[in-house]
Amino acid sequence: MEPFTYRADRLYCEETLLEPIAARFGTPAYVYSRSAIIGNWEAFDRGLGAFPHLISYSVKANSNVQILRILREAGSGFDVVSGGELARALKAGGEPGRIVFSGAGKTAPEIDDALAAGILMFNVESSGELELIEARARALGKIAGVSLRINPDVEAETHPYIATGRAIHKFGIPKTDAIALYRRAADSPVLRVRGVACHIGSQILEAAPFLRALDEIVEVARTLDAGGVPVEHLDLGGGYGIRYEDERPMDIARLSQSIAQKLATARLTLILEPGRAIVGNAGILLTRVLFLKRNAEKNFVIVDAGMNDLLRPALYGSYHRIAPAERRAGGKFVADVVGPLCETGDFLARDRELPDVRPGDLLAVMTAGAYGFVLASNYNSRLRPAEVLVHGAEFSLIRRRETLDDLLDAETVRG
Ligand SMILES: *Cc1c(COP(=O)(O)O)cnc(C)c1O
């Protein structure tokens, strides 16, 4: 479903015009469609049908508590990668029994918080981490559910910074080491082996790498079962790609069905951890044109949002469509869309054909719902933007724009 559409040349989010949102809450601002978030989540859920499953939304893609609340109400669990994300998931009412804790560098305080909350399982990424979890569980008198994150060594075509499933990456445990480590976990009175996990990367457009990774973790699960360490969960991770420009991502319903078919005879619960595919196309970044500028080589459209608000173009060279809130007749021109920051890498689009835009115009940077606000910073002492949620013809502020007090308060010298 496409949540952002033109009607009579004006851009809507669901039934809501964008201009009144900008007038009320200012720019830059992230705007999200509630029904798109729910629709994207349901595509995973429906695809898996009656096969036992848990969709644990990956909080790092967009961690606004109000968005987590919507997903929890839809039935989602959560995949967290830090104590901060765990706190958000719990604040949103997330059921601890549906929370998975991933990440290669968990600390003792984070592990303690997760044990106190009673999460489903830690996806463990090293033998050192397994030892630490065991020690903390012993100290707190708790049982820790664990899966090992297997590095399946499968290649998935994506940006090198977001590929994670090859042997060269810091993530996961090689299959060859996993069985011995599982044994150790199974022998511990305070660890409970719950599953086998993997996560091969992000923005993967093909189904094949997921199905290959699934084969790898199924094989580990079978070996464990034969060795008397049965597991109940297979966690295939996230990484399902979306369309930014002209990509042709796999159909989520079809992929889910293929997965469910492959597992048909297994008595397992399948966990998926989609992030981007749930929120990516459900959000935009609204920004206003400040100035037009041209030099000998290039045209520039200077807008009030920059790399501190949306880092993806600067970090990954990512493409985001740029759409005017109001289309008008007129010529096209080619320009870089750039922000106000003092960095040459501060661009939202490069060499982009744009319609006739003028200072004061409102632009939507499309497909910005995932890895958008969460990567925002205060660089150049800029205030992080507002976030707005649209529901039909209504909209509400779900995170206020930061203030100068927010910026300065933490830097007071104390005794
Ligand atoms: C980042 C991450 C995800 C989500 O990835 P998407 O590409 O946003 O779906 C899921 N699981 C783990 C372990 C991750 O690190």
The ligand as a Gaussian input file, in Angstrom:
#p B3LYP/6-31G(d) Opt

LIG

0 1
 C       19.269000      -4.433000      12.061000
 C       18.785000      -5.756000      12.460000
 C       17.513000      -6.185000      12.058000
 C       16.608000      -5.364000      11.160000
 O       17.125000      -5.190000       9.875000
 P       16.195000      -4.543000       8.740000
 O       17.076000      -4.509000       7.559000
 O       15.816000      -3.190000       9.212000
 O       15.023000      -5.427000       8.575000
 C       17.075000      -7.413000      12.514000
 N       17.847000      -8.188000      13.306000
 C       19.087000      -7.810000      13.699000
 C       19.884000      -8.708000      14.571000
 C       19.592000      -6.585000      13.293000
 O       20.813000      -6.212000      13.671000

